[in-house]
Each structure stands twice: as structure tokens, then as C-alpha cells.
Amino acid sequence: MDTAPIQSIDHVVLTVRDPEASAQFYARVLGMAVERFGAGRLALRFGSQKINLHPLGMETRNHACIGSGDLCLITTWDLGRMAARLAAEGVTVIEGPVARTGATGPITSIYFNDPDGNLIEISRYGQD
């Protein structure tokens, strides 16, 4: 019997200096789709998830600050291919590949920072 009331994560929010610039970075580097919604708000869509992009001060109910995000994104690509794509886009891998533990088991990860300093982990299950 499943007793956990939470099923999945729908979206996360990154606080960024410039939502337009951040959207273009994620679209260019990671191939995410840029989506506009509401009153000119921006999100990044991939699979059945999305990342909303907020400028500092947009959300007053939390303690958001620029560069405090830390996301782990799962890829189907070989991490060597992913690292090559990052390098081609001028993005420096700051760690990895390294063994980590994901939500459903062992993963291998590489890490980089986005333009706002958020730590982005790209991981693959089953990567040696």
C-alpha cells in the first residue's frame, strides 16, 4: 500500500538575474523548451517537468537568492557526449564524472554552474 501523499515534483523555481538570458542559456546548452505563461513569466520545459525562472524579489514568501539553486537533471546521453556539448557551448565542467546516489539508485554525474552560479548536476543511471 502506498502511504506517501506526494507523487512527484511538478516544477522547481530558480531565482535569476535575467530570466530571458537564463532561458536562452538553458535552451542553447541543454535543449530545454522555453515557455511563456501568465503575465510574461518564463519557464523551461523538458519531459513532464519544468523550471520556472523568477527575477529576485518576485516571490516574497521564500528566502530566494540568486545562485542558490542546486539541481540534478537526468540525461539519456553518455556523459562524455554531454561534457563535449557543454565544452562546445563554453561551459566548464567543475566536477566529474563522479559516482553519486540518485533517487532510484546509483548515478554518475558531472557538474557545472549556470550564468547565475546555480549548481547544475547532469546525471545518468547505469553509466560506468
Secondary structure, DSSP 4 states (H G I P E B T S, - for coil): ----S-----EEEEEES-HHHHHHHHHHHH-PEEEEETTTEEEEEETTEEEEEEETTS--SS---TT--EEEEE-SS-HHHHHHHHHHTTPPP-EEEEEEEETTEEEEEEEEE-TT--EEEEEEET--
